[in-house]
């Protein structure tokens, strides 16, 4: 038997063993307990018949030699096939006697036989990858399939389960490819075409082919789609939502300065970066103080076309791959950990070279492939790759030779890594030992980095920016008429002032900007050169200490309340962009216009007035820590309009400073005494923007603003009547816009604003509307609102997760405080609440949230004995679904839920239980039972 036939037959045997063990184990559990369910027994028997068919398939598996057409070995597998057929018969016999309470001994004996069969399978299949690839059958497969098969068989995993998964996936793939290959081979002319070539040729003539000839073509097409599905699943496992946020957030400043990094070095101030890109190896280290522009330089390098051009000289004919990661110590866990680093790098590298996926992650590829072949069976979700698995994958990537690759990594902010710096430095050093891998890294000049990276080429950022900083200081100062007068009167002290600023900056451009602004403000006090130098020496040279100095001393105490509100508003926007106009409209002076003005676009004069007023307020109240820089991504107004300016922190280190507990508490104390809610201000701004939006704006921009408004309303405290007025007006504005529009509502939004309010958890607003009989006015029922609250009927809103408070409010109203449960007799919502627990394996967060809702439904009278019809045809009681779902994850209300079920069960007539996990093993569906109504 040739190598591929051996593997294919052994794979089928593996499926048989796994199948038989599952059916026998459950059958034994059925026998061992006090359960004697006829429907369960019939289901087991039905699956056993399928098992019999699988055994027959084993006995007729192709067993030919590619050259002679006869057996050349494989006797062990042939004997195992015969044993499988015998085991099937024994299984059928024992199922017949199961209801007659037979002894347990024979069942255990059969299980032991199956375990021995499994062990035999693992020991008998020894694959010589080299011989396999030289076989005639292997040559008939397309290049991608050959690559995948070789990768899965060559992988040397330390886990037997991974090896088994990979061999099983190969066997499954061979079965599918053989189906197409056998048909194509019968009618193909002699020659060396593989399946890809034949598929292409036959696809061109598909209209004239018979159904017999199109079958293998369709099989190959399906196989290609399956492999693409596997790739998509692997990328989804690696992806995380904030993967590129830090890279995109970095400022694009200093372009004129940074271009010098690609220029030849005459004085060897720093190591030539271009030379390193073209022919260097190991590590290139960019270092500098916080705020010096390291991240901006790394972004500039990473995106610059010269980087790609010069790296191509290093790679030569070999495929070049680049990947980058920007650490962020105040970001998500993934943004500051080695786990996130490796996931992001693997995602980017594999996305550019997809042939590498089965080579680098063979075990994951195999598992996803097998799962994709069996979509109807509930599979446990594949866990995110662990750190050890990611390290293993990256090690394979660096060492593999199947797909020749030259790899350059760009890693920014290593000092922002959350963990042991020594270990992460060791990881980078290990990667750089490969002749095919090199890294450009940036960090502050800490001892742990200096000890390792100083031996490699690199640059100090202050060397690169020194001339530009001096130029900036001179230009900014000489732009002031008072400084010009000072320089004419005291030329030497004025020049010394410039040099002292440049020297004190130590390459930190940001420090220079803030200091120059402070000094320029001193000219108004008739200061001389000596006074200005004294003022300069008072300012801290450390950037964070300078922030504190400005925050505590430069903000007038009269304006501190306003400053606190402005800082709080920017903080509440989180990662969303904030335009100058949006920031301006948060001022409380615009409340009246937000609630009472009609829908009317503003003219440019009105817009400019509002924006200029906000710029002036920022200048006098924010100590330069907040600036207007660039434009927002989604521009609503003319390109030259002030409204498009983007408000942001001067630097991410400003945000870090303001997030320090003592500073954040100080800001919070100011806004708390004012009873100020930043979300209310942002809701007001979004509402007024909806009213004044230009007529030529697209529908999507209006609805994006509406979504923002609803999100701010969801986070706001709507306890006061004035704040509630904003929500009422928002509903009226959306309705008025809809009347004048030809477009549909956004996906998942209802035409009833009350239903949208339910989706966004506007609890106090919804409660007030329910009590005022607003349901009748808006033409919705509580049942419909429950569907929106639960995310049922495709009403799920992905902006905000549903919460139990909203569900409880609606149930309380629908059942009249639990005294009337008629709603449960005519609705299907109870079933929709229960179905997810059986239709998929749950993440813990979803599970806990869902059981909070189930608990509420039981409290308000939902029937635990109601029958739930699942999508695969199974029929289970609510009680069964809940009891079997609770052990999956710990839940704080588990005991209370079980107690409620026990009480209800005692009041009801006992009903037969159902074993639920076998219907997916058989095409035969259980017989229909009485399906009285659920919600």
Secondary structure, DSSP 4 states (H G I P E B T S, - for coil): --HHHHHHHHHHHHHHHHHHHHHHHHHHHHHHSS---HHHHHHHHHHHHHHHHHHHHHHT-----TTTSS--S-HHHHHHHHHHHHHHHHHHHHHHHHTTT--SHHHHHHHHHHHHHHHHHHHH----HHHHHHSHHHHTS-HHHHHHHHHHHH---S-HHHHHHHHHHHHHHHHHHHHHHHHHHHHPPSS---HHHHHHHHHHTGGGS-HHHHHHHHHHHHHHHHHHHHHHHHHHHH--TTTTHHHHHS----HHHHGGGGSPPSS-SS--HHHHHHH--EEEEEE--TTSSHHHHHHHHHH-HHHHHHHHHHHTTSEEEEEEEE--TTS-TGGGSHHHHHHHHHHHHHHH-GGGHHHHSHHHHHHHHHHHTTTTS--PPPPPPPHHHHHHHHHHHHH--SS-EEEEEEEE-GGG-SS-HHHHHHHHHHHHTSTTEEEEEEE---HHHHHHHTTSEEEEHHHHHHHHHHHHHHHHHHTSHHHHHHHHHSHHHHHHHHHHHHHHHTT-HHHHHHHHHHHHHHGGGT--HHHHHHHHHHS-SSHHHHHHHHHHHTS-GGGHHHHHHHHHHHHHTTTS-EEHHHHHTTSGGGHHHHHH--S-PPPHHHHHHHHHHHHHHHHHHSTTSEEEEEE-SS--S-TT-GGGEEEEESSHHHHHHHTSHHHHHHHHHHHHHTT--HHHHHHHHHHHHHHH--TTS-HHHHHHHHHHHHHHHHHS---SHHHHHHHHHHHHHHHHHHHT--SPPPTT--SSHHHHHHHTT-HHHHHHHHHTTHHHHHT--HHHHHHHHHTTTTT--TTS---HHHHHHHHHHHTTTTT--GGGGT-SHHHHHHHHHHHSPPPHHHHHHHHHHHHHHHHTT--TT-EEE-TTS-EEEHHHHHHHHHTTS--TTHHHHHHHHHHHHHHSPP------TTGGG-SPPPPP-------
